Amino acid sequence: MSRTIGSLLVLSTVAALAAGCGSGAKKEAPAAATAMPAGPEWVNKGTGAFKDTGGTPVFYGVGLFNGSKNPALARESADNRACADIAKILDRYIAALSKDFMEATTGGDPNATSDGQHVERVLKSKTQVTLRGAMPIDHWKDPSDGTMYALCKLDMGAFKNTLDQAKELDAKTRDFVRANAEKAFDELAAEEAKSR
């Protein structure tokens, strides 16, 4: 059992390695109900787990910042908030992966429940870290009030590359995560679609 917990802790480290631009305080991206007709589609679509036009799983984060006349500060702050939104999505994604991993490795052992809860708490705390693989890919400034919007992206390929670089992961854990990464992504995307 300690090997399973160790593997899950390493998995959480992989999530942390996927980490690098984030911020503590943030404003939420506008919901679809407060659509910005003049803005790009991504501003109205908001943060979430989506598939791009080629069908590749991608995590997108939308951040916004208002209140500074310094354009560099506004842009950097919006970028940080967009990356922080990806961290929230990744937290839910890793929780789903760890749940699947625990179910697959414990074989329904009721005594493993407390270990599973502990591992999930550790994973959730690790995914609060900022995302290194997330990259700002677009910006938009609302001409009506000067709010700067940023769109950040973390694709499944970057997540899997981080997994490949985690040499401390045993082969069983790495294979499980690789085999179930897109399934967990699809479950997260479906869950988010219900709430939109």
Secondary structure, DSSP 4 states (H G I P E B T S, - for coil): -HHHHHHHHHHHHHHHHTEEE--SS-PPPPPGGG--TTS-HHHHH-SEEEE-TTS-EEEEEEEEE-S-S-HHHHHHHHHHHHHHHHHHHHHHHHHHHHHHHHHHHHTT-GGGHHHHHHHHHHHHHHTTSPESS-EEEEEEE-TTT--EEEEEEEEHHHHHHHHHH-TTS-HHHHHHHHHHHHHHHHHHHHHHHHH-
